[in-house]
Amino acid sequence: QGVFGGVIVTPDFLQTLKITTDTSLQGTITALYDIGCFFGAIAAYFIGDWLGRKKTVLVGTTIMSIGALLQITTYSVAQIIVGRIVAGIGNGINTATAPPWQAETSKASWRGKLIVIELILNIAGFMISNWVTFGFSYLPGGVAWRIPLALQFIFIVILYATVPWLPESPRWLVSKGRFDEAEQILADVEGTEIEDPYVQTELEEIKFANDYEKEHAV
């Protein structure tokens, strides 16, 4: 999200796409990422219930990877536009999925802290991306903007390496009737056994909420 602010003012980028004087098109290319995010967030509502939190994040990451590759290898306006939209869709899916998944797989006492930490890291990442594009702006040619765009693959690799090992959302598991798995994850999150009264109470509350939502869904 942060890296493109430094890319769109890079002389080689503007010359390669022949948009040096077309400020309207520059703005459109930049803004289309957020349009992609918008539709990605809406898509997460539908595929998230179908696939679950883990698989949805992996799907979002895969889409984001395709968008990143399209941007890194672009030599035309059409390709950069498609790359921006595709990457935005992937990011929108992940952005809409990660916070509820985080809340559903953490202790109640930690949920508020984790939201604050997430926002801090989001801002820190935005800051780092700006420093990276500033540093690379001193280099000639396509390196000045292609490498900063490519560096997001560091975090994409981290997602691919860690997400499969993380627990699925107990709330989603309950909605699919997989109560035993949900019960075990709740116990793991609390660091206790499934027989713990707290775990059983929390499981029953999730079941009740799930049933209530289904019965009163609009």
C-alpha positions, 0 to 999 in steps of 0.5 A, a space after each residue: 500500500 505504501 510503496 507506490 507513492 515512491 514508484 509513481 514519481 520515479 522518472 524511469 517508471 513514468 518514461 517506461 509507461 509514457 505517462 510523464 505528463 499525464 497526471 490524470 492517468 497517474 492518479 488513476 493508476 494509483 487509485 485503482 489499487 484501492 478499488 481492487 481492495 474494495 472488491 476484495 473486501 466484499 469477496 472475502 465475505 463470500 469466500 471466507 465463509 466457504 473456505 475458512 480464515 486460513 485458506 482465505 488468507 492464502 487465496 488473498 496472498 496468491 492473488 496479491 502475488 500475481 498482482 505484484 508480478 504483473 506490476 514488477 514486470 510491466 512495460 505498459 499502462 494496461 499491465 500496470 492497471 491490471 496488476 494494481 487491481 489484482 494486487 488490490 483484490 488480494 490485499 482487500 481479501 486479507 485485510 478483511 479476513 485477518 482482524 476477525 481471524 485474529 480476534 477469534 483465535 486469541 485470548 479475550 485479554 489479548 484481543 485489544 492489545 493485538 489490534 493495537 499492535 497490528 495498527 502499529 505494525 501497519 504504520 511501521 510497514 508504511 514508513 519502511 516502504 517509504 524509506 525503501 523507495 526513497 533509498 532506491 530513488 537514487 539508483 538509475 533505471 528500472 531498479 529504482 521502482 521494480 525492486 521496491 515493488 518486488 520486496 513485498 515478496 519477503 512478506 508474501 513468503 512469510 505468509 505462505 510459510 506461517 499461515 498453514 501452521 496457524 489454528 483455524 477460527 473456532 467460530 468458523 469451525 462451529 459454523 461448519 459443525 466441526 465442534 471437536 476441532 473448535 473445542 481443541 483450538 479453544 483449549 489450545 488458545 487458553 493453554 488448558 484441556 478441553 474439559 476446562 469449564 471455561 472452554 466448554 462455556 466459550 464453546 457453548 456461547 459460540 454455538 449459541 451465537 452461530 445458531 442465533 445468527 442463522 435464525 435471524 439472518 437478513 
